[in-house]
Amino acid sequence: MSTFTDRADAALADPLLKIAVERTAGTAEAKRAAAIAAFPDFEAARARAAAIKDHVIAHLGAYLEEFEANAVAAGACVHWASTADEACRIVVEICKTAGARTVARSKSMLGEEIGLPHALAEAGIRRIETDLAEHIIQLADERPSHIIWPAMHKTREEVSALFKARHRSPHEEETIAAMAESARRELRMQMLGADVGISGANFLVADTGAVCTVTNEGNAELSLVPPRVHIVTAGIEKIVPSMEHAVHMLRMLARSATGAALTQYTTFYAGPKRPGDRDGPEEMHIVLVDNGRTKMREEGLADMLRCIRCGACMNHCVVFRQIGGHAYGGTYPGPMGSVLTPALDGLKQSRDLPNACTLNGKCQEVCPVRIPLPTLLRGWRERSWREGLEPASTRAGLGLWAWVACRPALYRVATGVAMRAMRLLSRGGWIARLPLAGGWTRYRDMPKPAPRSFMAQYRKERRG
């Protein structure tokens, strides 16, 4: 389905999707609230996190050069990619040079952004997704629907059926533990036998050249240390100045993403295996990817480069929790995706996304690095209007509304008539069908309006 409206309609008509999304997002919201309540001076920590990212973005070139020098000194090979296609070519060439037939991949949204799974498939290289949720997605031949929980749109019942159909030794008991054990049996030897391990990076530490990954399952360590070659793909905005800064950002990331004080597995990789080391890859390659990030910094979207991919904005988004992630159509869903997708794919192709927002500000309220998401979304709306991308019907409707709104007496008469008509159409306090508002009433009822408008009640209170 090519349009956002079609995808949203399909999502709203799927009763199981709402159950699956609410289970995970609701739990994440509650855990985050508990973690923040137990974190002294969380607002001060947010301010510091935002300041760290702003400082790095302002001095991005210097920190990237410092990171490259220290990573090379540690034995890694650093590659630079301006575009998604260039990044994929570099990764595929490294795999071919290594004679790789299989690669074990730890979850990476940047890999999804640049289309790496498709590039590996086209090169005839077998990909093993080692993250449990990504494994589910790979078996189902679907795209991730969330940046932290890629399979959040699946119910446990659906996952159980999928494992029984696709695993060589599926679970017998209908429990989460039994299903996880089934995935462990399926993946363990594949991880250990992979020729190349591919990961993303949560942070790049400039003063040491180290790469940081965080997982909840330990799959990154198991799929990146045994192979002969470790390839890292990372956006250039992932840089932090030092280990001290990385630790502060990790505290913010874990609490905002899963409600934990620290993610279960946090690992720093600094170069390949050295003489005397018992294990580790023989080669380490780091592919630093721009893919529009420099342009975002230059065109007023620098605030979005603060993002640490925690997913808190979508867990608290009233729209995302109704339609899930696939309806957004891009790599990144929810509020942050509605800002990023137009920058990555073009506004003309994704102009619906900035409008799929109530602008209630909850996303900005919970963002650990204080990204002004509603402001950025309004910016895309204004640009869409300036560039004439809005449909003629929308422009005409807003023009008519503006004409009426500029005439207060006429506006009061029009709203009075509309409110009376809506009250006549209501049944039991709700409106099930309303002319010209089928997009609203198709999936939910509209509340019956109050007997008096807000302004009428305000004038009455002032007289009183």
Backbone hydrogen bonds, N-H to C=O, Kabsch-Sander energy under -0.5 kcal/mol:
donor,donor_aa,acceptor,acceptor_aa,energy
7,R,3,T,-2.1
8,A,4,F,-3.0
9,D,5,T,-2.5
10,A,6,D,-2.2
11,A,7,R,-2.1
12,L,8,A,-2.6
13,A,9,D,-1.5
14,D,11,A,-1.4
18,K,14,D,-1.1
19,I,15,P,-1.3
20,A,16,L,-2.5
21,V,17,L,-2.9
22,E,18,K,-2.3
23,R,19,I,-2.1
24,T,20,A,-1.5
25,A,21,V,-2.9
26,G,22,E,-2.0
27,T,23,R,-1.3
28,A,24,T,-2.5
29,E,25,A,-2.5
30,A,26,G,-2.0
31,K,27,T,-2.5
32,R,28,A,-2.5
33,A,29,E,-2.1
34,A,30,A,-1.9
35,A,31,K,-2.3
36,I,32,R,-2.8
37,A,33,A,-2.0
38,A,34,A,-1.2
39,F,36,I,-1.4
42,F,39,F,-0.9
45,A,41,D,-1.9
46,R,42,F,-2.4
47,A,43,E,-2.1
48,R,44,A,-2.0
49,A,45,A,-2.4
50,A,46,R,-2.6
51,A,47,A,-2.1
52,I,48,R,-2.5
53,K,49,A,-2.1
54,D,50,A,-2.6
55,H,51,A,-2.4
56,V,52,I,-2.2
57,I,53,K,-2.7
58,A,54,D,-2.0
59,H,55,H,-1.3
60,L,57,I,-1.0
63,Y,59,H,-1.9
64,L,60,L,-2.4
65,E,61,G,-2.1
66,E,62,A,-2.0
67,F,63,Y,-2.6
68,E,64,L,-2.6
69,A,65,E,-2.3
70,N,66,E,-2.2
71,A,67,F,-2.8
72,V,68,E,-2.6
73,A,69,A,-2.0
74,A,70,N,-1.3
75,G,72,V,-1.6
76,A,71,A,-2.4
77,C,284,M,-2.6
78,V,76,A,-0.5
79,H,286,I,-3.3
81,A,288,L,-2.8
87,A,83,T,-2.0
88,C,84,A,-2.4
89,R,85,D,-2.4
90,I,86,E,-2.2
91,V,87,A,-2.2
92,V,88,C,-2.7
93,E,89,R,-2.4
94,I,90,I,-2.1
95,C,91,V,-2.2
96,K,92,V,-2.6
97,T,93,E,-2.6
98,A,94,I,-1.8
99,G,96,K,-1.3
100,A,95,C,-2.7
103,V,126,R,-2.7
104,A,196,V,-2.7
105,R,103,V,-0.5
105,R,128,I,-3.1
106,S,104,A,-0.5
106,S,198,I,-2.9
112,E,108,S,-1.3
113,E,109,M,-2.5
114,I,110,L,-2.4
115,G,111,G,-0.6
115,G,112,E,-0.7
116,L,111,G,-2.6
119,A,115,G,-1.9
120,L,116,L,-2.6
121,A,117,P,-1.9
122,E,118,H,-2.5
123,A,119,A,-1.4
124,G,121,A,-1.4
125,I,120,L,-2.6
126,R,101,R,-2.6
126,R,124,G,-0.5
128,I,103,V,-2.7
129,E,127,R,-0.6
130,T,105,R,-2.3
130,T,128,I,-0.6
131,D,105,R,-0.6
135,H,131,D,-2.7
136,I,132,L,-2.0
137,I,133,A,-2.2
138,Q,134,E,-2.6
139,L,135,H,-2.4
140,A,136,I,-2.1
141,D,137,I,-0.8
141,D,138,Q,-0.7
142,E,137,I,-2.1
145,S,150,P,-2.1
152,M,149,W,-2.0
154,K,151,A,-2.1
159,V,155,T,-2.1
160,S,156,R,-2.4
161,A,157,E,-1.9
162,L,158,E,-2.0
163,F,159,V,-2.7
164,K,160,S,-2.1
165,A,161,A,-1.4
166,R,162,L,-1.9
167,H,163,F,-2.8
175,T,173,E,-1.7
179,M,175,T,-2.0
180,A,176,I,-2.6
181,E,177,A,-2.2
182,S,178,A,-1.8
183,A,179,M,-2.0
184,R,180,A,-2.1
185,R,181,E,-2.3
186,E,182,S,-1.8
187,L,183,A,-2.2
188,R,184,R,-2.5
191,M,187,L,-2.5
192,L,188,R,-2.0
193,G,189,M,-1.5
194,A,191,M,-1.2
195,D,102,T,-1.6
196,V,102,T,-1.3
197,G,229,V,-2.9
198,I,104,A,-2.8
199,S,231,I,-2.6
202,N,212,C,-2.7
203,F,212,C,-1.3
204,L,238,K,-2.1
205,V,210,A,-2.7
206,A,204,L,-0.7
206,A,240,V,-2.9
207,D,241,P,-1.6
208,T,205,V,-0.9
209,G,205,V,-2.2
210,A,205,V,-0.7
211,V,269,Y,-2.6
212,C,203,F,-2.9
213,T,267,T,-2.4
215,T,265,Y,-2.3
222,L,218,G,-1.6
223,S,219,N,-1.8
224,L,220,A,-1.4
225,V,221,E,-1.7
228,R,195,D,-0.9
229,V,195,D,-1.0
230,H,283,E,-2.4
231,I,197,G,-3.0
232,V,285,H,-3.0
233,T,199,S,-2.4
234,A,287,V,-2.5
236,I,289,V,-2.0
238,K,235,G,-1.9
239,I,236,I,-0.8
240,V,204,L,-2.7
246,A,242,S,-2.1
247,V,243,M,-2.6
248,H,244,E,-1.8
249,M,245,H,-2.3
250,L,246,A,-2.3
251,R,247,V,-1.8
252,M,248,H,-1.5
253,L,249,M,-2.7
254,A,250,L,-2.4
255,R,251,R,-1.3
256,S,252,M,-1.9
257,A,253,L,-2.3
258,T,254,A,-2.2
259,G,254,A,-1.2
260,A,254,A,-1.2
265,Y,215,T,-2.2
266,T,264,Q,-0.5
267,T,213,T,-2.5
269,Y,211,V,-3.2
270,A,268,F,-0.5
273,K,281,P,-3.6
277,D,274,R,-2.4
282,E,228,R,-1.8
283,E,228,R,-1.8
285,H,230,H,-2.9
286,I,77,C,-2.8
287,V,232,V,-3.7
287,V,285,H,-0.5
288,L,79,H,-3.0
288,L,286,I,-0.7
289,V,234,A,-3.0
289,V,287,V,-0.6
290,D,81,A,-2.6
291,N,82,S,-1.8
292,G,82,S,-0.5
293,R,290,D,-1.4
296,M,292,G,-2.2
297,R,293,R,-2.1
298,E,294,T,-1.7
299,E,295,K,-1.6
300,G,297,R,-0.6
301,L,296,M,-2.6
304,M,301,L,-1.1
305,L,301,L,-0.6
305,L,302,A,-1.3
306,R,303,D,-1.5
307,C,304,M,-1.4
315,N,311,G,-1.9
316,H,312,A,-1.3
317,C,314,M,-0.8
321,R,317,C,-2.0
322,Q,319,V,-1.6
323,I,319,V,-1.9
324,G,320,F,-3.0
327,A,323,I,-0.5
328,Y,325,G,-1.5
329,G,326,H,-1.4
337,G,333,P,-1.6
338,S,334,G,-2.1
339,V,335,P,-1.0
340,L,336,M,-2.5
341,T,337,G,-2.9
343,A,339,V,-0.8
344,L,340,L,-2.2
345,D,341,T,-3.5
346,G,341,T,-0.6
346,G,342,P,-1.2
350,S,346,G,-0.8
350,S,347,L,-0.6
351,R,347,L,-0.6
353,L,350,S,-1.3
355,N,351,R,-0.5
355,N,352,D,-0.6
356,A,352,D,-0.7
356,A,353,L,-1.4
357,C,355,N,-1.7
365,E,361,G,-1.9
366,V,362,K,-1.6
367,C,363,C,-1.1
370,R,367,C,-1.3
373,L,371,I,-2.4
376,L,372,P,-2.1
377,L,373,L,-2.6
378,R,374,P,-2.3
379,G,375,T,-1.9
380,W,376,L,-1.7
381,R,377,L,-2.0
382,E,378,R,-2.6
383,R,379,G,-2.2
384,S,380,W,-2.6
385,W,381,R,-2.0
386,R,382,E,-2.5
387,E,383,R,-2.4
388,G,385,W,-1.3
389,L,384,S,-2.6
390,E,384,S,-0.6
395,R,391,P,-2.2
396,A,392,A,-2.6
397,G,393,S,-2.4
398,L,394,T,-2.6
399,G,395,R,-2.1
400,L,396,A,-2.4
401,W,397,G,-2.4
402,A,398,L,-2.8
403,W,399,G,-2.1
404,V,400,L,-2.2
405,A,401,W,-3.0
406,C,402,A,-1.6
407,R,404,V,-1.8
411,Y,407,R,-2.6
412,R,408,P,-2.5
413,V,409,A,-1.9
414,A,410,L,-2.7
415,T,411,Y,-2.7
416,G,412,R,-2.0
417,V,413,V,-2.4
418,A,414,A,-2.4
419,M,415,T,-2.5
420,R,416,G,-2.0
421,A,417,V,-2.4
422,M,418,A,-2.3
423,R,419,M,-2.1
424,L,420,R,-1.9
425,L,421,A,-1.5
426,S,422,M,-0.7
426,S,423,R,-0.6
427,R,430,W,-3.2
430,W,427,R,-1.1
431,I,446,M,-3.1
432,A,430,W,-0.6
437,A,434,L,-1.9
440,W,437,A,-1.1
441,T,437,A,-2.2
442,R,438,G,-1.6
443,Y,440,W,-0.9
444,R,440,W,-0.9
446,M,431,I,-2.5
448,K,429,G,-2.5
457,Q,453,S,-2.4
458,Y,454,F,-2.7
459,R,455,M,-2.6
460,K,456,A,-2.0
461,E,457,Q,-2.4
462,R,458,Y,-2.3
463,R,459,R,-2.2
464,G,460,K,-2.1
